[in-house]
Amino acid sequence: MVTNDVRPLQTAGPAEPPVYATVLTPKGKFLHDLFISRHPDMPDALLLEVDAAGATAAMQLLNKYKLRRPVTFRDVSAQYRVMAAWGAAGAAGGGAGAGGGAGAGAGAGAGGGGGGGGGTPPRGPWWRPDPRLPQLGYRALVPAADVAAAAAAAGGAAGEEAYRAWRYSLGVAEGEAEIPAGQAAPLDFNVDVLRGVSYTKGCYVGQERNSFTHYRGVIRKRLMPVRLEATAAAGPGPALPAVGLDVLDAATGKSVGQLRGAAASSTCSSAAASGQASSSSSSTSTSSSSSSSSTGRASGAGWGIAYLKLDTALAAAEGRGELVVATAATGAAAAAGAGSEAAGAGVGAGAAWRVVPVRPVWWPAEWGYEETGGRPS
């Protein structure tokens, strides 16, 4: 039923990370992502952490697939909280000051997630390595009564917005708000390299399309981290652009993708501070984490994630183009200049937010260059 192999959970020790996986439609489109871990007190039970917004739908789907098997699903959201600890400042590796150490950053680093991760986990029995990337640090399903103790063990508390900014700086999406349910192809959102797909476990729902895309070896659109930079047209203290807006090539006015998440970050271009933890207010069917998209206010900069055409996005990342968010003003400019050679200039000049793609250091070198025989030197 899920895209990853869960058999390692049979022998997993108390410090082992959860299994990250997704559930797909029969046509291979994303429905839910989830973290699966063993219940600490019930040897025959598992805890499934899913996005809070999709918890009801996930529970219905699980009950649909269980058929007559003697399996019971219970919503235990009220009993647990999902927490994350991340971003040891000054950890080894360049770029983003990444680390996955015992602290949490109030923002994100400068380069799409540098560093090797690892580090010393926070104290306490709750924390496990995030299975997706070392730079994401540690996750915990914490009993509601222990949230304060778990936060103190990580050195303090940070808001969920700070965690989103850190996650976005690495180019990692989660939940149905960021990965459109029923529409997104999981490999376009990098789920396989984030250790959410097994190509050896055998069949699962949606496996044929997923495997075809993998073995074909060419993906032309992917989720990427982007820096959101306010322009002079934005005015003072502009709201971050809304999730779902088109990202435009400023030169042509054509859409090259879509913004999937935005988070304010006062440290968008500097290393993250350490010593904090983020707590989500909900956990599910077993447990669920909230990853809602917010607009918020910014002081001229923020991190986002965008689903983009790779050729255009990588050119912009290398300074060979410019991308902007399609606000009402930019849309009007594009419409007014339709068919005109000057249309693109009007779009760029009137845009409130510039979108600057960042190629994550954890990406395989060939991504984006499969059809040209490898990344140019």
C-alpha positions, 0 to 999 in steps of 0.5 A: 500500500505504501511506497517504502519497505516497512519490514525494517520496523520489525527489528527496529530499536528504540533509537531507529528513525521512522520509515518515511513513505507515501500513499499513491492513487492507482495512477501513481499520483500523491495522496498522503505522506507519512512517517511510520514508527513502532509504538513504544509500549505496544509491540504489535502497534504502529504509529503513523504520522500524517498531515493534520489537514489530510488526517480524516481522508487518510483514516478513511483510506486506511480503513478502505484497504484493510478489508477483513484483516484484524487491524484497528485504526485509532486517531490518537492526535490528542495524545501526541505532538510532533516536534522537530529539532534542527540546525546546529549553527556552524556545523560542518559543511558549507552553504546553509550552516546545516547540521541536524544537530541538537538545536533549532534554527530561527531561519535558514542558511544561504545555500539550499542546505549545505553541511553533513548533518548528524550531530548530537541528538537532543536529550530525552527518549523522544528524538529520532533522526529525520529519515529524509535528510540529515540536515533536517535534524531530529523528529519526535512524537512526544506525549502531550504531557512531555512537550515542555520537557522535550523542548527544553531538552532541545534548548528552547522552543521555536515556532512552526514558521521557523521550521517551515523556513528551515525545511523550505531552504532545503527544498523539502515539502510535506503534507497535502498543502505543499504536495497537491493530493491527487495531482502531484507525481511523487518523484517530481517532489523528490520523494525517492531521494528523500528515502520515501520510495523502495524499488525492491519491495515489490508492488504497491498501489501506483507502483507501475507509473512511479517505476516507469518515471524512475527508470526512464530517468528524465524529470523536467519539473521538480520542487526546488527551494527558492529565496523570495526577495521583495522588490521596490514595487512591494512597498513596506512590510509586504505580505509573502506571496500566496501559495499556488501563485504562478511563477513567471519568467520575467523575460517572457511572462510565461508560467514556469511553475507554481509556488508551493510554500512560503515562510518569512525568514529574517535570516534568509541569507545567514546561518541559522541560530541553534538551540530551539525546537519546533512543535506542531499542535497536532498529530494523527491516525495515530499521529498527524503533523500540521504543515499548512501554508501561511502568507504572514508578513516579511521584512523583505525576504523569505524562503519558499518552495516552488515546482518549476521547469528545471531548465528555466529554474537552473538558468535563473539559479546561475544568474542567466534569467529572472523569475517573479511571482504572478501577483494581480499586478504582474498578471495585468502587466503580462495581459497588457503586453501580450504579443509585445516584445516588451511584455516580459520587461513589464512583468519583471518591473511590476513584480512585488516578489522576485523568485530566486531558485537555489539548487540544493547540495543534496541533489544528485549532480545529474538532475536537470541535465539528464538529456544533455549528458550530465551537468556542464563543467 
